Amino acid sequence: MNKRKLISLLISMSILSSCMDTEKNKLDNRVIDYWTYKINKDYESAYEFLSPGWKGNEDREAYVLRMKNSTIDWKNVKIVDKICSETYLCEVSVEIEYEYMFKEAVGKKVLMPSTLKENWLMKDNIWYNVPIKSKIKSKK
């Protein structure tokens, strides 16, 4: 490979890497914003972060009601890890601190840590959360 082709290849790789880093930074911001809305109990705004496909499974009112009826009170969030299989599909691990009231500890909430893995999908240059259905309890 001649010198010009090598330089061109290195520049192209650098630009591609820079674009991927920019998209991952956008993803970080979206993840933190999504959880900040949930921490602040602004479930209407959090709903906007769900993928268009998911919104076909659960409308806004059902989502807001499900979140309001949760026994968990989210307190803090931190991104721990990201694994992206494609530039538009990532698994994000977040560390969540939440308060939970155990039946045995009547009237006393306990602060608990947990690490969750979430799927995030980019569509039309916007990152969306794709909930894992098995973790969502359906009410029958």
N, C-alpha and C positions, 0 to 999 in steps of 0.2 A: 504494500500500500504506500502510495507516495505521500509526501509531507502535507500537501494541500488537503487530500482526502482525509487524512488522519486528523488534522486540525478541524476540518468541517464536521467530522464525526464527533469529536470531543465537544465542540460548540453545541451541536444538536442535542447531545446527551445532557449537557449542562442546562440547556433551555428546558428540556423535558423534565429533568429533575426539579428545576425551579418551579415549573407549573404544578407538578405533583405536590411539592411542599406547600404551595399556595392553597391548593385544594384541601390538603390535610389541615392547614390552619383554619380554613373556612369551616371544616368539619368540627374542629375543636370548639370554635365559637358557637356553632349550632348546638352541639351537645351541651355545653355549659348553659346556653340560653334556655334550652328545653328544660333542663333540670331546675334552673333558677325559677322559671314559671311554676313548675310543680312545687318547689319549696315554698314559694309565695302564694300557693293555692290559686293561681291564675290559670285554671284548667282550660278556659276558653282559648287563651293564647298558646298553651302547651299543645292543644289539639292541632293547631296549624303546622306543627312540626312532624305530624304523622304522615306517612306516605299516602299518596293519592289512592293506591290500591287498598290500604288499610281502611281509609275513610269509607270505602264501599262496604266494609264489614261492620263498622260501628259509626253511627252518626254522632255529631257533636254533643247532642243532649245526652245520649247514652254514655259517652265517654266522661262528660262532666259529672254526671250522676255517679258513675262507678268510682271516679276519683274522690268525690266528696264523701262517699260512703266507706272509703278505705280506713282501716284502723291504724294505718301507718302515717306518721308525721315526719316528712323528710326535712332534714336540717342542713346538710352539707353535701357537696359533690366534688369529686376530683377525678380527672382522667388518669388512668393507670397505664393503659396500653392501647395500641391500635394495630390491627393486622388488616391490611388491605389486599384482597386477592385480585382486584382490578382497580383502575383509577376511580371507578364509580361505585364500588362495593367494599365496605369496611365493617369489621367487627371491632367494637369499641368496648373496652373494659373500664367501668367506672366504679369508684369506691364511694359508697353512699353511707352517710350517717343518718340514722333515723330514730325516732322515738316510737316505742311500741308498749302498749299496756297489756301485760300478761294477766291472765285470769287469776293467777295465784297472788299477784302483787296488786291487790285491790286499791284503786285510786292512785297508783304510782307508775309513772312511765319510766322505762329503761332506755337509755341511749345505746343503740346497737350499731356496729359497723357491718357492712356487707359489700361484696364485690359482685357486680352484675355485668353480664356480657350482652351487648345490644348490637343489633344489625342496623347499619345506616346505608342508605342508597342515594346516589346522586341522580336526579332527574331534572333535565332542563337547567343545569347549573345550580341546583339547590339540593342540599343534603336533607334527607328525611329519615326519621326513625321508623323502623319496621318492627312493631312489637312481635314478640314470640308468643303465639297463640296459646301454647301449652301453659304459659305462666299466667294467663288471664282466666279467671274463674267466670264461667257463664252462670247466669242466674236463670234457673228453670222453674 
